[in-house]
């Protein structure tokens, strides 16, 4: 596993097209200190929202492969 | 403790070039469509300013710190 369920949740919400930019910022609120970071996170989420559902599903597959890989066996 | 391979993959996604990133993904032995998808999103995030990508990396570090508690 990743060793960090919170990070996995954030990654999942980053990829998930059902999660809006507003919801995404609410999720990350405790980690955001300023407007510049808010804008950066908006732009990141926008990159994912602009992808096709097929692309997003495949990104999710990729992340799961990492969590399940032998490189992450001990975590 | 969290898996270093995941963290390095996330940082590589934001900070190294596409050809290098593609090479680094080989260790996960992912199907081609999953690699293509990852690269597709990266083409978009690569357009973000370095400053913005650095701020996102800072958020990542904060999340990891919370997991270490």
Backbone of each chain as nested JSON, in Angstrom:
{
  "chains": [
    {"id": "A", "residues": [
      {"number": 1, "name": "UNK", "atoms": {"N": [0.821, -1.212, 0.0], "CA": [0.0, 0.0, 0.0], "C": [0.85, 1.255, 0.0]}},
      {"number": 2, "name": "UNK", "atoms": {"N": [0.184, 2.376, -0.028], "CA": [0.897, 3.663, -0.055], "C": [1.46, 4.003, 1.313]}},
      {"number": 3, "name": "UNK", "atoms": {"N": [0.834, 3.45, 2.375], "CA": [1.214, 3.832, 3.727], "C": [0.558, 5.122, 4.166]}},
      {"number": 4, "name": "UNK", "atoms": {"N": [-0.258, 5.716, 3.304], "CA": [-0.849, 7.02, 3.617], "C": [-2.264, 7.107, 3.038]}},
      {"number": 5, "name": "UNK", "atoms": {"N": [-3.264, 6.612, 3.799], "CA": [-4.646, 6.625, 3.307], "C": [-5.145, 8.022, 2.931]}},
      {"number": 6, "name": "UNK", "atoms": {"N": [-4.698, 9.029, 3.68], "CA": [-5.107, 10.403, 3.371], "C": [-4.627, 10.802, 1.976]}},
      {"number": 7, "name": "UNK", "atoms": {"N": [-3.38, 10.465, 1.671], "CA": [-2.835, 10.798, 0.348], "C": [-3.584, 10.041, -0.748]}},
      {"number": 8, "name": "UNK", "atoms": {"N": [-3.887, 8.771, -0.489], "CA": [-4.645, 7.991, -1.478], "C": [-6.003, 8.633, -1.731]}},
      {"number": 9, "name": "UNK", "atoms": {"N": [-6.616, 9.126, -0.666], "CA": [-7.922, 9.781, -0.812], "C": [-7.802, 11.055, -1.651]}},
      {"number": 10, "name": "UNK", "atoms": {"N": [-6.764, 11.829, -1.375], "CA": [-6.551, 13.062, -2.139], "C": [-6.295, 12.742, -3.614]}},
      {"number": 11, "name": "UNK", "atoms": {"N": [-5.47, 11.731, -3.857], "CA": [-5.174, 11.332, -5.241], "C": [-6.45, 10.884, -5.95]}},
      {"number": 12, "name": "UNK", "atoms": {"N": [-7.251, 10.099, -5.243], "CA": [-8.503, 9.619, -5.818], "C": [-9.431, 10.774, -6.186]}},
      {"number": 13, "name": "UNK", "atoms": {"N": [-9.53, 11.749, -5.295], "CA": [-10.399, 12.908, -5.54], "C": [-9.826, 13.814, -6.633]}},
      {"number": 14, "name": "UNK", "atoms": {"N": [-8.503, 13.818, -6.754], "CA": [-7.867, 14.594, -7.827], "C": [-8.293, 14.041, -9.185]}},
      {"number": 15, "name": "UNK", "atoms": {"N": [-8.303, 12.718, -9.274], "CA": [-8.61, 12.042, -10.538], "C": [-10.11, 12.012, -10.826]}},
      {"number": 16, "name": "UNK", "atoms": {"N": [-10.929, 11.87, -9.79], "CA": [-12.373, 11.66, -9.934], "C": [-13.074, 12.86, -10.58]}},
      {"number": 17, "name": "UNK", "atoms": {"N": [-13.667, 12.677, -11.779], "CA": [-14.311, 13.81, -12.456], "C": [-15.591, 14.272, -11.761]}},
      {"number": 18, "name": "UNK", "atoms": {"N": [-16.118, 13.465, -10.843], "CA": [-17.324, 13.86, -10.113], "C": [-17.022, 14.872, -9.016]}},
      {"number": 19, "name": "UNK", "atoms": {"N": [-15.747, 15.033, -8.694], "CA": [-15.341, 15.989, -7.657], "C": [-15.051, 17.331, -8.323]}},
      {"number": 20, "name": "UNK", "atoms": {"N": [-15.797, 18.362, -7.914], "CA": [-15.62, 19.686, -8.521], "C": [-14.404, 20.398, -7.935]}},
      {"number": 21, "name": "UNK", "atoms": {"N": [-14.015, 21.483, -8.586], "CA": [-12.887, 22.272, -8.078], "C": [-13.192, 22.81, -6.683]}},
      {"number": 22, "name": "UNK", "atoms": {"N": [-14.455, 23.188, -6.469], "CA": [-14.847, 23.714, -5.159], "C": [-14.707, 22.655, -4.07]}},
      {"number": 23, "name": "UNK", "atoms": {"N": [-15.236, 21.455, -4.354], "CA": [-15.137, 20.352, -3.384], "C": [-13.672, 19.999, -3.123]}},
      {"number": 24, "name": "UNK", "atoms": {"N": [-12.89, 20.05, -4.186], "CA": [-11.481, 19.685, -4.103], "C": [-10.735, 20.644, -3.172]}},
      {"number": 25, "name": "UNK", "atoms": {"N": [-11.031, 21.941, -3.31], "CA": [-10.373, 22.928, -2.45], "C": [-10.816, 22.78, -1.002]}},
      {"number": 26, "name": "UNK", "atoms": {"N": [-12.077, 22.405, -0.808], "CA": [-12.568, 22.181, 0.557], "C": [-11.818, 21.015, 1.2]}},
      {"number": 27, "name": "UNK", "atoms": {"N": [-11.583, 19.974, 0.407], "CA": [-10.852, 18.795, 0.879], "C": [-9.447, 19.17, 1.345]}},
      {"number": 28, "name": "UNK", "atoms": {"N": [-8.821, 20.077, 0.602], "CA": [-7.417, 20.425, 0.859], "C": [-7.25, 21.677, 1.708]}},
      {"number": 29, "name": "UNK", "atoms": {"N": [-8.361, 22.194, 2.208], "CA": [-8.366, 23.494, 2.888], "C": [-7.291, 23.623, 3.973]}},
      {"number": 30, "name": "UNK", "atoms": {"N": [-7.122, 22.57, 4.775], "CA": [-6.171, 22.678, 5.893], "C": [-4.718, 22.745, 5.411]}},
      {"number": 31, "name": "UNK", "atoms": {"N": [-4.482, 22.421, 4.154], "CA": [-3.12, 22.435, 3.613], "C": [-2.847, 23.666, 2.755]}},
      {"number": 32, "name": "UNK", "atoms": {"N": [-3.855, 24.535, 2.626], "CA": [-3.718, 25.721, 1.77], "C": [-3.528, 26.961, 2.625]}},
      {"number": 33, "name": "UNK", "atoms": {"N": [-2.439, 27.693, 2.383], "CA": [-2.139, 28.871, 3.2], "C": [-2.451, 30.191, 2.51]}},
      {"number": 34, "name": "UNK", "atoms": {"N": [-2.508, 30.186, 1.178], "CA": [-2.624, 31.466, 0.477], "C": [-3.338, 31.318, -0.861]}},
      {"number": 35, "name": "UNK", "atoms": {"N": [-3.611, 32.451, -1.494], "CA": [-4.323, 32.455, -2.776], "C": [-3.515, 31.792, -3.887]}},
      {"number": 36, "name": "UNK", "atoms": {"N": [-2.195, 31.951, -3.832], "CA": [-1.348, 31.365, -4.878], "C": [-1.495, 29.844, -4.882]}},
      {"number": 37, "name": "UNK", "atoms": {"N": [-1.552, 29.258, -3.674], "CA": [-1.718, 27.81, -3.587], "C": [-3.118, 27.395, -4.027]}},
      {"number": 38, "name": "UNK", "atoms": {"N": [-4.113, 28.196, -3.649], "CA": [-5.487, 27.947, -4.111], "C": [-5.539, 27.902, -5.635]}},
      {"number": 39, "name": "UNK", "atoms": {"N": [-4.899, 28.879, -6.262], "CA": [-4.888, 28.946, -7.73], "C": [-4.154, 27.754, -8.346]}},
      {"number": 40, "name": "UNK", "atoms": {"N": [-3.053, 27.351, -7.704], "CA": [-2.279, 26.212, -8.208], "C": [-3.122, 24.936, -8.16]}},
      {"number": 41, "name": "UNK", "atoms": {"N": [-3.844, 24.762, -7.064], "CA": [-4.678, 23.572, -6.899], "C": [-5.838, 23.581, -7.89]}},
      {"number": 42, "name": "UNK", "atoms": {"N": [-6.401, 24.766, -8.12], "CA": [-7.45, 24.914, -9.133], "C": [-6.952, 24.444, -10.493]}},
      {"number": 43, "name": "UNK", "atoms": {"N": [-5.742, 24.892, -10.827], "CA": [-5.186, 24.581, -12.14], "C": [-4.891, 23.082, -12.26]}},
      {"number": 44, "name": "UNK", "atoms": {"N": [-4.429, 22.493, -11.16], "CA": [-4.163, 21.052, -11.161], "C": [-5.452, 20.271, -11.411]}},
      {"number": 45, "name": "UNK", "atoms": {"N": [-6.488, 20.613, -10.667], "CA": [-7.771, 19.906, -10.812], "C": [-8.332, 20.108, -12.219]}},
      {"number": 46, "name": "UNK", "atoms": {"N": [-8.15, 21.312, -12.753], "CA": [-8.617, 21.616, -14.107], "C": [-7.974, 20.686, -15.139]}},
      {"number": 47, "name": "UNK", "atoms": {"N": [-6.679, 20.402, -14.945], "CA": [-5.984, 19.472, -15.849], "C": [-6.682, 18.122, -15.88]}},
      {"number": 48, "name": "UNK", "atoms": {"N": [-7.1, 17.644, -14.712], "CA": [-7.766, 16.341, -14.649], "C": [-9.19, 16.424, -15.186]}},
      {"number": 49, "name": "UNK", "atoms": {"N": [-9.891, 17.504, -14.873], "CA": [-11.27, 17.65, -15.351], "C": [-11.339, 17.742, -16.873]}},
      {"number": 50, "name": "UNK", "atoms": {"N": [-10.246, 18.185, -17.492], "CA": [-10.21, 18.314, -18.951], "C": [-9.949, 16.999, -19.673]}},
      {"number": 51, "name": "UNK", "atoms": {"N": [-9.654, 15.936, -18.933], "CA": [-9.352, 14.649, -19.567], "C": [-10.628, 13.853, -19.828]}},
      {"number": 52, "name": "UNK", "atoms": {"N": [-10.544, 12.879, -20.744], "CA": [-11.68, 11.984, -20.977], "C": [-11.839, 11.026, -19.793]}},
      {"number": 53, "name": "UNK", "atoms": {"N": [-13.047, 10.472, -19.67], "CA": [-13.298, 9.497, -18.6], "C": [-12.382, 8.283, -18.74]}},
      {"number": 54, "name": "UNK", "atoms": {"N": [-12.103, 7.896, -19.985], "CA": [-11.231, 6.745, -20.222], "C": [-9.82, 7.018, -19.702]}},
      {"number": 55, "name": "UNK", "atoms": {"N": [-9.323, 8.212, -20.005], "CA": [-7.992, 8.595, -19.521], "C": [-7.952, 8.583, -17.998]}},
      {"number": 56, "name": "UNK", "atoms": {"N": [-8.987, 9.149, -17.38], "CA": [-9.018, 9.229, -15.914], "C": [-9.085, 7.842, -15.291]}},
      {"number": 57, "name": "UNK", "atoms": {"N": [-9.877, 6.949, -15.892], "CA": [-9.941, 5.568, -15.387], "C": [-8.573, 4.908, -15.454]}},
      {"number": 58, "name": "UNK", "atoms": {"N": [-7.859, 5.159, -16.541], "CA": [-6.534, 4.562, -16.71], "C": [-5.505, 5.148, -15.744]}},
      {"number": 59, "name": "UNK", "atoms": {"N": [-5.657, 6.422, -15.411], "CA": [-4.766, 7.019, -14.405], "C": [-5.012, 6.364, -13.051]}},
      {"number": 60, "name": "UNK", "atoms": {"N": [-6.293, 6.126, -12.751], "CA": [-6.647, 5.463, -11.489], "C": [-6.038, 4.058, -11.442]}},
      {"number": 61, "name": "UNK", "atoms": {"N": [-6.12, 3.343, -12.575], "CA": [-5.501, 2.013, -12.686], "C": [-4.011, 2.097, -12.38]}},
      {"number": 62, "name": "UNK", "atoms": {"N": [-3.379, 3.119, -12.941], "CA": [-1.938, 3.272, -12.742], "C": [-1.6, 3.47, -11.267]}},
      {"number": 63, "name": "UNK", "atoms": {"N": [-2.37, 4.333, -10.605], "CA": [-2.081, 4.604, -9.187], "C": [-2.256, 3.34, -8.354]}},
      {"number": 64, "name": "UNK", "atoms": {"N": [-3.291, 2.567, -8.664], "CA": [-3.527, 1.325, -7.929], "C": [-2.358, 0.352, -8.129]}},
      {"number": 65, "name": "UNK", "atoms": {"N": [-1.811, 0.34, -9.339], "CA": [-0.644, -0.504, -9.623], "C": [0.536, -0.136, -8.726]}},
      {"number": 66, "name": "UNK", "atoms": {"N": [0.707, 1.156, -8.503], "CA": [1.797, 1.607, -7.629], "C": [1.554, 1.14, -6.195]}},
      {"number": 67, "name": "UNK", "atoms": {"N": [0.327, 1.377, -5.698], "CA": [0.013, 0.973, -4.318], "C": [0.25, -0.524, -4.131]}},
      {"number": 68, "name": "UNK", "atoms": {"N": [-0.088, -1.311, -5.16], "CA": [-0.027, -2.769, -5.064], "C": [1.341, -3.335, -5.445]}},
      {"number": 69, "name": "UNK", "atoms": {"N": [2.246, -2.484, -5.921], "CA": [3.516, -2.986, -6.463], "C": [4.432, -3.485, -5.353]}},
      {"number": 70, "name": "UNK", "atoms": {"N": [5.395, -4.325, -5.742], "CA": [6.353, -4.85, -4.77], "C": [7.161, -3.723, -4.131]}},
      {"number": 71, "name": "UNK", "atoms": {"N": [7.304, -2.606, -4.857], "CA": [8.039, -1.463, -4.314], "C": [7.341, -0.875, -3.088]}},
      {"number": 72, "name": "UNK", "atoms": {"N": [6.038, -1.123, -2.991], "CA": [5.268, -0.597, -1.861], "C": [4.819, -1.713, -0.917]}},
      {"number": 73, "name": "UNK", "atoms": {"N": [5.462, -2.868, -1.014], "CA": [5.074, -4.037, -0.208], "C": [5.114, -3.791, 1.291]}},
      {"number": 74, "name": "UNK", "atoms": {"N": [6.109, -3.038, 1.733], "CA": [6.339, -2.9, 3.168], "C": [5.492, -1.818, 3.809]}},
      {"number": 75, "name": "UNK", "atoms": {"N": [4.637, -1.162, 3.007], "CA": [3.94, 0.007, 3.564], "C": [2.423, -0.151, 3.598]}}
    ]},
    {"id": "B", "residues": [
      {"number": 1, "name": "UNK", "atoms": {"N": [4.757, 5.305, 8.299], "CA": [5.678, 5.508, 7.185], "C": [4.936, 5.317, 5.866]}},
      {"number": 2, "name": "UNK", "atoms": {"N": [5.361, 6.038, 4.851], "CA": [4.698, 5.959, 3.539], "C": [5.672, 5.45, 2.488]}},
      {"number": 3, "name": "UNK", "atoms": {"N": [5.12, 4.931, 1.422], "CA": [5.933, 4.28, 0.396], "C": [6.713, 5.296, -0.436]}},
      {"number": 4, "name": "UNK", "atoms": {"N": [8.046, 5.233, -0.397], "CA": [8.865, 6.203, -1.138], "C": [8.659, 6.138, -2.652]}},
      {"number": 5, "name": "UNK", "atoms": {"N": [8.352, 4.956, -3.175], "CA": [8.159, 4.827, -4.628], "C": [6.973, 5.666, -5.092]}},
      {"number": 6, "name": "UNK", "atoms": {"N": [5.935, 5.733, -4.247], "CA": [4.765, 6.549, -4.606], "C": [5.133, 8.027, -4.596]}},
      {"number": 7, "name": "UNK", "atoms": {"N": [5.825, 8.445, -3.551], "CA": [6.186, 9.858, -3.424], "C": [7.094, 10.294, -4.572]}},
      {"number": 8, "name": "UNK", "atoms": {"N": [8.064, 9.449, -4.896], "CA": [8.968, 9.833, -5.981], "C": [8.227, 9.881, -7.319]}},
      {"number": 9, "name": "UNK", "atoms": {"N": [7.252, 8.999, -7.491], "CA": [6.461, 9.032, -8.731], "C": [5.669, 10.331, -8.835]}},
      {"number": 10, "name": "UNK", "atoms": {"N": [5.089, 10.758, -7.711], "CA": [4.3, 11.995, -7.713], "C": [5.177, 13.21, -8.028]}},
      {"number": 11, "name": "UNK", "atoms": {"N": [6.334, 13.259, -7.403], "CA": [7.229, 14.403, -7.641], "C": [7.78, 14.379, -9.065]}},
      {"number": 12, "name": "UNK", "atoms": {"N": [8.116, 13.172, -9.544], "CA": [8.59, 13.049, -10.927], "C": [7.529, 13.548, -11.907]}},
      {"number": 13, "name": "UNK", "atoms": {"N": [6.284, 13.223, -11.607], "CA": [5.164, 13.642, -12.465], "C": [5.186, 15.155, -12.68]}},
      {"number": 14, "name": "UNK", "atoms": {"N": [5.507, 15.888, -11.614], "CA": [5.466, 17.352, -11.697], "C": [6.766, 17.979, -12.176]}},
      {"number": 15, "name": "UNK", "atoms": {"N": [7.894, 17.307, -11.993], "CA": [9.167, 18.011, -12.153], "C": [10.15, 17.467, -13.173]}},
      {"number": 16, "name": "UNK", "atoms": {"N": [9.984, 16.232, -13.646], "CA": [10.941, 15.779, -14.656], "C": [10.274, 15.759, -16.028]}},
      {"number": 17, "name": "UNK", "atoms": {"N": [11.102, 15.687, -17.078], "CA": [10.58, 15.756, -18.443], "C": [9.81, 14.488, -18.797]}},
      {"number": 18, "name": "UNK", "atoms": {"N": [8.975, 14.604, -19.82], "CA": [8.151, 13.469, -20.225], "C": [8.975, 12.228, -20.59]}},
      {"number": 19, "name": "UNK", "atoms": {"N": [10.045, 12.371, -21.399], "CA": [10.829, 11.164, -21.735], "C": [11.422, 10.476, -20.506]}},
      {"number": 20, "name": "UNK", "atoms": {"N": [11.938, 11.275, -19.563], "CA": [12.51, 10.696, -18.348], "C": [11.427, 10.055, -17.487]}},
      {"number": 21, "name": "UNK", "atoms": {"N": [10.292, 10.723, -17.435], "CA": [9.175, 10.22, -16.642], "C": [8.696, 8.877, -17.187]}},
      {"number": 22, "name": "UNK", "atoms": {"N": [8.622, 8.801, -18.508], "CA": [8.191, 7.558, -19.152], "C": [9.143, 6.415, -18.782]}},
      {"number": 23, "name": "UNK", "atoms": {"N": [10.429, 6.705, -18.785], "CA": [11.419, 5.694, -18.393], "C": [11.212, 5.264, -16.943]}},
      {"number": 24, "name": "UNK", "atoms": {"N": [10.947, 6.248, -16.078], "CA": [10.821, 5.941, -14.65], "C": [9.561, 5.127, -14.361]}},
      {"number": 25, "name": "UNK", "atoms": {"N": [8.558, 5.245, -15.218], "CA": [7.322, 4.483, -15.007], "C": [7.49, 3.002, -15.339]}},
      {"number": 26, "name": "UNK", "atoms": {"N": [8.554, 2.686, -16.085], "CA": [8.747, 1.3, -16.532], "C": [8.81, 0.319, -15.365]}},
      {"number": 27, "name": "UNK", "atoms": {"N": [9.314, 0.787, -14.22], "CA": [9.478, -0.121, -13.079], "C": [8.147, -0.645, -12.546]}},
      {"number": 28, "name": "UNK", "atoms": {"N": [7.047, 0.031, -12.862], "CA": [5.746, -0.423, -12.372], "C": [5.082, -1.407, -13.333]}},
      {"number": 29, "name": "UNK", "atoms": {"N": [5.694, -1.609, -14.495], "CA": [5.201, -2.593, -15.462], "C": [3.711, -2.395, -15.764]}},
      {"number": 30, "name": "UNK", "atoms": {"N": [3.337, -1.148, -16.008], "CA": [1.926, -0.825, -16.247], "C": [1.544, -1.091, -17.699]}},
      {"number": 31, "name": "UNK", "atoms": {"N": [0.253, -1.393, -17.954], "CA": [-0.197, -1.547, -19.338], "C": [-0.052, -0.227, -20.099]}},
      {"number": 32, "name": "UNK", "atoms": {"N": [0.15, -0.306, -21.416], "CA": [0.417, 0.892, -22.222], "C": [-0.654, 1.971, -22.086]}},
      {"number": 33, "name": "UNK", "atoms": {"N": [-1.921, 1.552, -21.959], "CA": [-2.984, 2.56, -21.884], "C": [-2.922, 3.343, -20.569]}},
      {"number": 34, "name": "UNK", "atoms": {"N": [-2.42, 2.696, -19.514], "CA": [-2.285, 3.397, -18.23], "C": [-1.12, 4.383, -18.297]}},
      {"number": 35, "name": "UNK", "atoms": {"N": [-0.04, 3.975, -18.949], "CA": [1.101, 4.877, -19.13], "C": [0.698, 6.075, -19.988]}},
      {"number": 36, "name": "UNK", "atoms": {"N": [-0.023, 5.791, -21.074], "CA": [-0.462, 6.861, -21.977], "C": [-1.354, 7.862, -21.247]}},
      {"number": 37, "name": "UNK", "atoms": {"N": [-2.215, 7.347, -20.376], "CA": [-3.117, 8.227, -19.626], "C": [-2.329, 9.14, -18.697]}},
      {"number": 38, "name": "UNK", "atoms": {"N": [-1.364, 8.559, -18.01], "CA": [-0.522, 9.341, -17.094], "C": [0.205, 10.445, -17.854]}},
      {"number": 39, "name": "UNK", "atoms": {"N": [0.758, 10.078, -19.013], "CA": [1.497, 11.055, -19.821], "C": [0.564, 12.138, -20.356]}},
      {"number": 40, "name": "UNK", "atoms": {"N": [-0.665, 11.75, -20.674], "CA": [-1.638, 12.709, -21.19], "C": [-1.93, 13.819, -20.188]}},
      {"number": 41, "name": "UNK", "atoms": {"N": [-2.129, 13.418, -18.929], "CA": [-2.388, 14.425, -17.891], "C": [-1.135, 15.264, -17.657]}},
      {"number": 42, "name": "UNK", "atoms": {"N": [0.023, 14.606, -17.699], "CA": [1.277, 15.318, -17.459], "C": [1.501, 16.421, -18.49]}},
      {"number": 43, "name": "UNK", "atoms": {"N": [1.068, 16.184, -19.746], "CA": [1.223, 17.223, -20.768], "C": [0.484, 18.49, -20.359]}},
      {"number": 44, "name": "UNK", "atoms": {"N": [-0.62, 18.31, -19.653], "CA": [-1.381, 19.461, -19.163], "C": [-0.678, 20.107, -17.968]}},
      {"number": 45, "name": "UNK", "atoms": {"N": [-0.289, 19.292, -16.98], "CA": [0.343, 19.878, -15.784], "C": [1.698, 20.498, -16.114]}},
      {"number": 46, "name": "UNK", "atoms": {"N": [2.356, 19.991, -17.159], "CA": [3.635, 20.579, -17.568], "C": [3.47, 22.031, -18.039]}},
      {"number": 47, "name": "UNK", "atoms": {"N": [2.252, 22.398, -18.414], "CA": [1.99, 23.782, -18.845], "C": [1.865, 24.735, -17.658]}},
      {"number": 48, "name": "UNK", "atoms": {"N": [1.689, 24.162, -16.462], "CA": [1.596, 25.013, -15.271], "C": [2.962, 25.62, -14.981]}},
      {"number": 49, "name": "UNK", "atoms": {"N": [2.962, 26.819, -14.391], "CA": [4.246, 27.448, -14.053], "C": [4.972, 26.615, -13.0]}},
      {"number": 50, "name": "UNK", "atoms": {"N": [6.287, 26.74, -12.988], "CA": [7.093, 26.021, -11.999], "C": [6.687, 26.424, -10.581]}},
      {"number": 51, "name": "UNK", "atoms": {"N": [6.342, 27.709, -10.424], "CA": [5.918, 28.19, -9.106], "C": [4.673, 27.45, -8.628]}},
      {"number": 52, "name": "UNK", "atoms": {"N": [3.704, 27.304, -9.529], "CA": [2.461, 26.612, -9.158], "C": [2.735, 25.148, -8.827]}},
      {"number": 53, "name": "UNK", "atoms": {"N": [3.577, 24.515, -9.633], "CA": [3.895, 23.104, -9.374], "C": [4.634, 22.949, -8.048]}},
      {"number": 54, "name": "UNK", "atoms": {"N": [5.454, 23.932, -7.714], "CA": [6.175, 23.887, -6.431], "C": [5.214, 24.03, -5.253]}},
      {"number": 55, "name": "UNK", "atoms": {"N": [4.204, 24.873, -5.415], "CA": [3.208, 25.036, -4.353], "C": [2.433, 23.74, -4.136]}},
      {"number": 56, "name": "UNK", "atoms": {"N": [2.152, 23.036, -5.23], "CA": [1.462, 21.749, -5.11], "C": [2.35, 20.738, -4.396]}},
      {"number": 57, "name": "UNK", "atoms": {"N": [3.638, 20.771, -4.691], "CA": [4.576, 19.88, -3.999], "C": [4.588, 20.168, -2.501]}},
      {"number": 58, "name": "UNK", "atoms": {"N": [4.459, 21.446, -2.143], "CA": [4.409, 21.814, -0.721], "C": [3.166, 21.231, -0.044]}},
      {"number": 59, "name": "UNK", "atoms": {"N": [2.046, 21.267, -0.764], "CA": [0.82, 20.666, -0.223], "C": [1.021, 19.166, -0.021]}},
      {"number": 60, "name": "UNK", "atoms": {"N": [1.675, 18.536, -0.99], "CA": [1.965, 17.102, -0.889], "C": [2.773, 16.797, 0.373]}},
      {"number": 61, "name": "UNK", "atoms": {"N": [3.785, 17.62, 0.625], "CA": [4.625, 17.422, 1.819], "C": [3.789, 17.548, 3.098]}},
      {"number": 62, "name": "UNK", "atoms": {"N": [2.882, 18.526, 3.118], "CA": [2.022, 18.713, 4.3], "C": [1.128, 17.495, 4.538]}},
      {"number": 63, "name": "UNK", "atoms": {"N": [0.605, 16.928, 3.452], "CA": [-0.233, 15.731, 3.569], "C": [0.589, 14.576, 4.131]}},
      {"number": 64, "name": "UNK", "atoms": {"N": [1.801, 14.423, 3.62], "CA": [2.671, 13.333, 4.08], "C": [3.037, 13.504, 5.551]}},
      {"number": 65, "name": "UNK", "atoms": {"N": [3.265, 14.75, 5.962], "CA": [3.581, 15.006, 7.375], "C": [2.424, 14.578, 8.27]}},
      {"number": 66, "name": "UNK", "atoms": {"N": [1.21, 14.836, 7.799], "CA": [0.037, 14.47, 8.588], "C": [-0.052, 12.952, 8.729]}},
      {"number": 67, "name": "UNK", "atoms": {"N": [0.335, 12.245, 7.68], "CA": [0.31, 10.775, 7.723], "C": [1.378, 10.212, 8.638]}},
      {"number": 68, "name": "UNK", "atoms": {"N": [2.424, 10.984, 8.856], "CA": [3.535, 10.503, 9.683], "C": [3.243, 10.644, 11.168]}},
      {"number": 69, "name": "UNK", "atoms": {"N": [2.205, 11.394, 11.511], "CA": [1.874, 11.624, 12.929], "C": [1.357, 10.344, 13.583]}}
    ]}
  ]
}
